[in-house]
Amino acid sequence: MPSLTRLFPLLVLSGSAFVNAATYGLSENFVGSSFYSNFAFQAITDPTNGRVNYVDETTAKSKNLTFASGNTFIMRADDTTVLSASGPGRNSVRIQSNQQWSTHVLVMDIQHMPQGCGTWPAAWELGNDWPNGGEVDIVEGVNDHGVNQATLHTSAGCTMSGQKQTGTTVGTDCDANDNSNAGCGVQVNKANSFGPSFNANGGGWYAMERTSSFINVFFWERNDGTVPSDVKNGASSVNTGNWGTPVANFPDNSCDISSHFAPNNIVFDLTFCGDWAGAVYSSDGCPSDCTDYVNNNPSAFTNAFWQLNGVRVYT
């Protein structure tokens, strides 16, 4: 666990809510090829039962599913292969940071996220011994439908109340064993927060602040004039007190954050169909059957890629 360097702690008024805020110093700056040395490629069976085949680093490089160009890192799905119904799923990539963090701020400069019917992209944090170590989904959605949703998944005894945010609460029970693991989610109140609209707008910045008393998620569109300068410029320190009201606020009013969240790793992935995207595939207006569509329409996934301009951790 990295040492805490929270300078100038204060209590500020943000929107209609008082929120704790602090200045954090830059600890890690992942850009371009540094993702290869700081993240592990997880060639694992998808725990969400997706129609996916997560490949190792050697395969990802040889098939051009990941590559770095300057400060940009790309990770994408195969978009050329028609799959056999009895064979493995569509090749894709899942990476996890080698390091873990507790109290910290994560800032992600995302130029493009995977899009398309059948897709289920996520940028998130995960603790050991799931769900006891906690999970924070920062960017997540399926089938290009709707806006981004930020969600917590925990062990029993964590619920949300008294949230102060601009987003809309869609669940208050964080227990992964309840409600088919729906978690306690908050939908972002901006149309450009997810999928094709996010990409067409040039992407933007997502940030997550985690302390022992709250977890906050922030979002700024690429051309939003209110993007804090420390976020936009990748500064050597950030002051969350200047960031305004978060899109999602998960306070400790009815959840002991410290006991439900262990040190977490950062994860980026892209799966297909599975427990969420497959379950709502037809109702999201997508064609055919999800598995059949993923198997037989590789060109539909030309835009199923992450383009990361930088991922920064502040402690």
Secondary structure, DSSP 8 states (H G I E B T S, - for coil): ------EEEEEEEETTEEEEEEEEEEEEEE-TTHHHHHEEE-----TT--SEEE--HHHHHHTTSEEEETTEEEEE---S----TTS--EEE-EEEES--BSSEEEEEEEEE---STTEEEEEEEEESTTTTT-EEEEEE-STT-SS-EEEEEBSSS-B--S---SSEE---B-BTTSGGG--EEEE-S-GGGSHHHHHHTT-EEEEEEE-SSEEEEEEEETT-TT--HHHHTT-SEEEGGGS-S-SEEEESSSS-HHHH---EEEEEEEEESIIIIITTTTTTT--S-HHHHHHH-GGGGTT-EEEEEEEEEE-
